[in-house]
Amino acid sequence: DGEVLINELKNGNTETFWNPTSEVRRQRLKRHIVLFEEQTDFESERLWQHVTSAINKGDQHKATQEKFVLEEEQRNAARERRESGTEWKPLLFRHDAGTNEWHYKYEDLRPWDPLNDIAQFEKDGILQTMERHLSTRMSNHKAACINNQITRHKRSAKDCRRRKTSDQPSNHSQNTESSCSTPESVQELSDDDGKYLGFESLCAQCGKEMNHLKEIHSAVLSLQKAQQDIHR
């Protein structure tokens, strides 16, 4: 988020390649980092602190020396493990024998969901995503509403059957259709099942949240289209 210049060595000219405005800087992603004093010895900022300091001071010789110290410590540790027969068990990476490559165990390659994902952060070396779970809450609430209506419907039918068995039907009433019916078993539910089973419409909260999610989804699609146009 800083100014980047191009220096032409042949003629000594300097050209601005990138200089973000204050508005662009305000739009940058928030950076969540672990406090330095809370980091473990092998976290990057602490492990490479002396190398980083030398680079920031422009001391390439010092940076190379500090980097050599770190690499030599790693070589010595590996040598000691071989001599003692200690197996190295990585905590955060797994080895793919087929490609002979190392892969991060907790990689999350799914697309970013602006409706549900709030922020991504690292804790103990593990990348995690903070989520809203709006869709999950919505689905659970909707399912609870439908289940409650199913229960009420079955209870009503049960009471109806109890009333029928308590009555002694006459020969005439045997040929008359009952005003009560036994509900069929319900295996799966869809958005239209409430109407199909004769239930009430979903509660006001369900309808309100559903409309709100639709509006957000529509706005996101509009933004995505604008981004694609900008990239083109």
JOZI-V536696 format. One record per residue. N is the residue number from 1. RES is the residue in three letters. SS is DSSP state (a for helix, b for strand, c for the rest). NEAR is the number of other C-alpha atoms within 10 Angstrom. Layout:
{{N/RES/SS/NEAR} {N/RES/SS/NEAR}}
//
This chain:
{{1/ASP/c/12} {2/GLY/c/9} {3/GLU/c/10} {4/VAL/b/12} {5/LEU/b/12} {6/ILE/b/11} {7/ASN/b/13} {8/GLU/c/10} {9/LEU/c/8} {10/LYS/c/6} {11/ASN/c/7} {12/GLY/c/8} {13/ASN/c/9} {14/THR/b/11} {15/GLU/b/11} {16/THR/b/10} {17/PHE/b/10} {18/TRP/b/12} {19/ASN/c/12} {20/PRO/c/11} {21/THR/c/11} {22/SER/a/9} {23/GLU/a/8} {24/VAL/a/10} {25/ARG/a/11} {26/ARG/a/10} {27/GLN/c/8} {28/ARG/c/9} {29/LEU/c/8} {30/LYS/c/9} {31/ARG/c/8} {32/HIS/c/10} {33/ILE/c/11} {34/VAL/c/14} {35/LEU/c/8} {36/PHE/a/10} {37/GLU/a/7} {38/GLU/a/8} {39/GLN/c/15} {40/THR/c/13} {41/ASP/c/10} {42/PHE/c/10} {43/GLU/c/14} {44/SER/a/10} {45/GLU/a/17} {46/ARG/a/15} {47/LEU/a/14} {48/TRP/c/16} {49/GLN/a/13} {50/HIS/a/17} {51/VAL/a/21} {52/THR/a/16} {53/SER/a/14} {54/ALA/a/17} {55/ILE/a/15} {56/ASN/a/11} {57/LYS/c/10} {58/GLY/c/11} {59/ASP/c/12} {60/GLN/a/13} {61/HIS/a/11} {62/LYS/a/16} {63/ALA/a/20} {64/THR/a/13} {65/GLN/a/13} {66/GLU/a/19} {67/LYS/a/15} {68/PHE/a/13} {69/VAL/a/13} {70/LEU/a/14} {71/GLU/a/11} {72/GLU/a/12} {73/GLU/a/11} {74/GLN/a/12} {75/ARG/a/12} {76/ASN/a/11} {77/ALA/a/11} {78/ALA/a/14} {79/ARG/a/12} {80/GLU/a/12} {81/ARG/a/13} {82/ARG/a/12} {83/GLU/a/8} {84/SER/a/8} {85/GLY/c/9} {86/THR/c/10} {87/GLU/c/9} {88/TRP/c/9} {89/LYS/c/8} {90/PRO/c/9} {91/LEU/c/10} {92/LEU/c/14} {93/PHE/b/14} {94/ARG/b/14} {95/HIS/b/13} {96/ASP/b/10} {97/ALA/c/8} {98/GLY/c/6} {99/THR/c/7} {100/ASN/c/8} {101/GLU/b/10} {102/TRP/b/12} {103/HIS/b/12} {104/TYR/b/13} {105/LYS/c/14} {106/TYR/c/13} {107/GLU/c/12} {108/ASP/c/11} {109/LEU/c/6} {110/ARG/c/6} {111/PRO/c/7} {112/TRP/c/13} {113/ASP/c/10} {114/PRO/c/13} {115/LEU/c/15} {116/ASN/c/15} {117/ASP/b/15} {118/ILE/b/13} {119/ALA/b/16} {120/GLN/b/14} {121/PHE/b/14} {122/GLU/b/12} {123/LYS/b/9} {124/ASP/c/10} {125/GLY/c/12} {126/ILE/b/13} {127/LEU/b/14} {128/GLN/b/14} {129/THR/b/14} {130/MET/b/11} {131/GLU/b/14} {132/ARG/c/14} {133/HIS/c/13} {134/LEU/a/14} {135/SER/a/14} {136/THR/a/11} {137/ARG/a/12} {138/MET/a/17} {139/SER/a/14} {140/ASN/a/12} {141/HIS/a/16} {142/LYS/a/19} {143/ALA/a/15} {144/ALA/a/12} {145/CYS/a/16} {146/ILE/a/21} {147/ASN/a/13} {148/ASN/a/12} {149/GLN/a/19} {150/ILE/a/18} {151/THR/a/11} {152/ARG/a/13} {153/HIS/a/16} {154/LYS/a/16} {155/ARG/a/12} {156/SER/a/16} {157/ALA/a/16} {158/LYS/a/16} {159/ASP/a/11} {160/CYS/a/16} {161/ARG/a/15} {162/ARG/a/11} {163/ARG/a/11} {164/LYS/a/14} {165/THR/a/9} {166/SER/a/8} {167/ASP/c/8} {168/GLN/c/9} {169/PRO/c/12} {170/SER/c/8} {171/ASN/a/8} {172/HIS/a/7} {173/SER/a/10} {174/GLN/a/10} {175/ASN/c/9} {176/THR/c/9} {177/GLU/c/8} {178/SER/c/11} {179/SER/c/7} {180/CYS/c/14} {181/SER/c/12} {182/THR/c/12} {183/PRO/c/13} {184/GLU/c/8} {185/SER/c/7} {186/VAL/c/9} {187/GLN/c/5} {188/GLU/c/6} {189/LEU/c/13} {190/SER/c/8} {191/ASP/c/10} {192/ASP/c/9} {193/ASP/a/14} {194/GLY/a/16} {195/LYS/a/12} {196/TYR/a/10} {197/LEU/c/15} {198/GLY/c/11} {199/PHE/c/14} {200/GLU/c/11} {201/SER/c/15} {202/LEU/c/18} {203/CYS/c/12} {204/ALA/a/9} {205/GLN/a/12} {206/CYS/a/17} {207/GLY/a/14} {208/LYS/a/12} {209/GLU/a/15} {210/MET/a/16} {211/ASN/a/12} {212/HIS/a/12} {213/LEU/a/16} {214/LYS/a/12} {215/GLU/a/12} {216/ILE/a/14} {217/HIS/a/14} {218/SER/a/12} {219/ALA/a/12} {220/VAL/a/15} {221/LEU/a/12} {222/SER/a/11} {223/LEU/a/12} {224/GLN/a/12} {225/LYS/a/12} {226/ALA/a/12} {227/GLN/a/11} {228/GLN/a/9} {229/ASP/a/9} {230/ILE/a/8} {231/HIS/a/7} {232/ARG/c/6}}
//
